[in-house]
Structure formats: structure tokens, C-alpha cells
């Protein structure tokens, strides 16, 4: 779901694959790509699956081969970064940059490593790492001005870094414009919370519609885009608007359901209750969520039971439904849920 890198907006990590061109003949290109994929695929797969020790061994083996030395070292830098061995990651990425300073991905990860170091460094070195973060993102964009994650990273830097480290909030607008030309949905993910802070709600919905309709090549899939926007609306207590977005989501029957599909069911029930609308649809959705295998749920069962009881109580206003809510309140150990049930019963 959203998560992670846009700290943030409402997305999970945006994926980026740097395009590359070759001037050799078609046959040579095909052989080269095939060879690289065959050798790198197991290591990259292990890294993606967070099998860090396996990835480290595979990348280490690759780094001993002349044709894959840089790629192996780059893999080791990323493994060390994700294991939060930042000094080691720094050593590896410096080796990589010495040998290949033409790949924006190298500078992008150098920036991430330096940024992480800035968070934990002493007062004497923090400023230097912060400046390195900005410089590395900037160098990545000098190589490829469409490198999305470097644009996003630089936006985040300018939002958080002090002026003495190179932070400049006035630069954010231009970077957002740059990102918008590449991927309007990715830009909207960052911009929307900022517009909410300025209470520019009309502009939010206007730009949302443009991004939704026009970005056919966006790296953010339509259903995910709608789901994340619904969650942003809910965070602003715009429950009815969020519910409408959730209801508009359609999944392709021929494809595996996305990771947020189950959460969508719970959120439909929650927003139906909070907006006091579409109660039957909310009840149907929470029942579907309750039927999901336990290992696939992320919402505690007492909250699931509460949402069903809440929706039933709102619909029927009966004594039996009230008793169910009171029983859940007695049985739960979650003080937040106790307070929520109190407010529901008090409101009636």
C-alpha cells in the first residue's frame, strides 16, 4: 500500500526502472541483456524478497567477475543499506561511483545512504551527510532528469532539511512541476497533502481528476491510486468522499488481487459507518473481511466485530444490536475501542 518512500504522501514505494539505450546491433543487445538478466536475477530476487544474507553472497560472487564487478558492488551497497550497515554501504557505493558515474541509480542510492547517515550522525558530521544527500540526488538528475525517485527524494530533502544544509522549500514547486510532466499520479501523491495543509480542496479534486484520467503510463495503477486517495480523504474526515472512491474501484478478474484489496473491504465498512451512508454495503463488506483467513487480516478481530455491530446498530437501532456493542466493550482490552464504543452509544 502505500508506504515507505514518500514520507509523505499516500503511496507505497514507487517502482522505477531506469531506461537504457545501446548503440550496438540488435543481436548484441539481446545477448547482453539476456546475459545480465541471467546472472543478476537470483541476486536481485533475493534482495527484493529481503533474503539479505543470500543476496549478499550472490552479489559478492558477482563482484569477483570482471563483467559484473560494478553491479555486484552496487548490490552489496544496497544489501548493507537495507541491513542498516551504513558505513559499509557508504564504502561500497563510493567504490561503485569511482568505477561508474553514469548511472543515476548509483547516485540515487548514494543519496539514500547519506540521508540515512544524516539521521543518525553526530552533530559534527550530520551537516556534511545532509549536503551529500542533496548533491547525490542532484547528480542523479543531471544524468537523467526524469529519474522519478531522485526527484521525489529531492522534494523530501527540501521539505525537511534546514537552509544551512541546502534545504529550500521554494524549490519544491518546480520539482513537482518536473515530476508532473513524467507521472501526474506520482506528483499528486506528494502534492495533495500539501494542498490539504493550505485548504485548497478544489485544486486537490481538480488535479486528482487530471491525474486519474490522463496518466496512462503512470507507475501508479488506477485502483491503487483511487484507494490511496480514499485513505487521504478519510484522514481529512472526508468520509463520504472517501467511500465514493472506494466504491468506484474495480479489480481485474483475470489478475491476482492487489495487497490492499482486503483492507479496502474493512475501510468501506469504516467509512460507511463514519459517514452514515451505504450501510448495507458496509455490512456486506465487513462480513467479507471477517471471512478472510486470519493470516491475511491486519485488523484485530474485536475491531472487525465492532464495525459489524456498529453498522447493524446504525441501521436497525435495536436493543439487541446495542447489547452486542456493550458486550464487545466489556470484553475488549483495547482502550481505544472502548472509547469508540462509548462515543457511538452516546451519540444515539
LINVENZI-V913433 format. One record per residue. NEAR is the number of other C-alpha atoms within 10 Angstrom. Layout:
# LINVENZI-V913433
NEAR / NEAR
This chain:
# LINVENZI-V913433
16 / 20 / 13 / 13 / 16 / 20 / 15 / 17 / 22 / 25 / 22 / 17 / 15 / 16 / 10 / 11 / 8 / 12 / 8 / 6 / 6 / 8 / 7 / 9 / 8 / 10 / 8 / 12 / 14 / 11 / 11 / 12 / 10 / 12 / 12 / 13 / 12 / 11 / 14 / 18 / 13 / 15 / 25 / 17 / 13 / 18 / 22 / 12 / 10 / 14 / 14 / 19 / 14 / 16 / 24 / 22 / 14 / 22 / 29 / 20 / 15 / 22 / 19 / 13 / 12 / 9 / 11 / 18 / 18 / 23 / 20 / 26 / 25 / 26 / 27 / 28 / 30 / 27 / 26 / 23 / 23 / 15 / 13 / 14 / 15 / 20 / 15 / 16 / 26 / 21 / 14 / 22 / 27 / 18 / 15 / 23 / 16 / 9 / 11 / 13 / 14 / 14 / 16 / 24 / 22 / 23 / 26 / 25 / 24 / 29 / 29 / 20 / 27 / 26 / 22 / 17 / 23 / 20 / 12 / 11 / 16 / 10 / 9 / 8 / 12 / 18 / 19 / 15 / 21 / 25 / 20 / 21 / 28 / 24 / 19 / 24 / 28 / 21 / 20 / 26 / 21 / 13 / 15 / 17 / 16 / 19 / 22 / 23 / 23 / 27 / 23 / 22 / 22 / 25 / 25 / 19 / 23 / 19 / 15 / 13 / 17 / 14 / 10 / 10 / 19 / 17 / 21 / 16 / 16 / 10 / 13 / 20 / 12 / 11 / 15 / 20 / 13 / 17 / 25 / 18 / 11 / 19 / 21 / 26 / 28 / 26 / 23 / 25 / 22 / 21 / 19 / 24 / 19 / 15 / 15 / 16 / 9 / 9 / 11 / 13 / 12 / 11 / 13 / 17 / 13 / 10 / 17 / 19 / 12 / 13 / 21 / 19 / 12 / 12 / 19 / 14 / 11 / 15 / 16 / 22 / 13 / 19 / 20 / 19 / 24 / 22 / 27 / 24 / 24 / 27 / 22 / 20 / 20 / 19 / 11 / 12 / 14 / 16 / 24 / 20 / 15 / 26 / 27 / 16 / 20 / 22 / 16 / 10 / 15 / 10 / 12 / 9 / 7 / 6 / 7 / 9 / 11 / 12 / 11 / 14 / 17 / 19 / 16 / 22 / 22 / 26 / 23 / 27 / 28 / 27 / 26 / 25 / 23 / 17 / 16 / 15 / 18 / 19 / 22 / 13 / 16 / 26 / 25 / 14 / 22 / 24 / 18 / 13 / 23 / 18 / 10 / 11 / 8 / 12 / 6 / 11 / 16 / 10 / 13 / 10 / 13 / 15 / 16 / 19 / 16 / 22 / 24 / 26 / 21 / 25 / 26 / 22 / 21 / 18 / 17 / 11 / 13 / 11 / 9 / 13 / 19 / 20 / 13 / 18 / 23 / 17 / 12 / 18 / 20 / 10 / 10 / 14 / 11 / 13 / 10 / 10 / 16 / 17 / 11 / 14 / 20 / 14 / 11 / 14 / 13 / 8 / 7 / 9
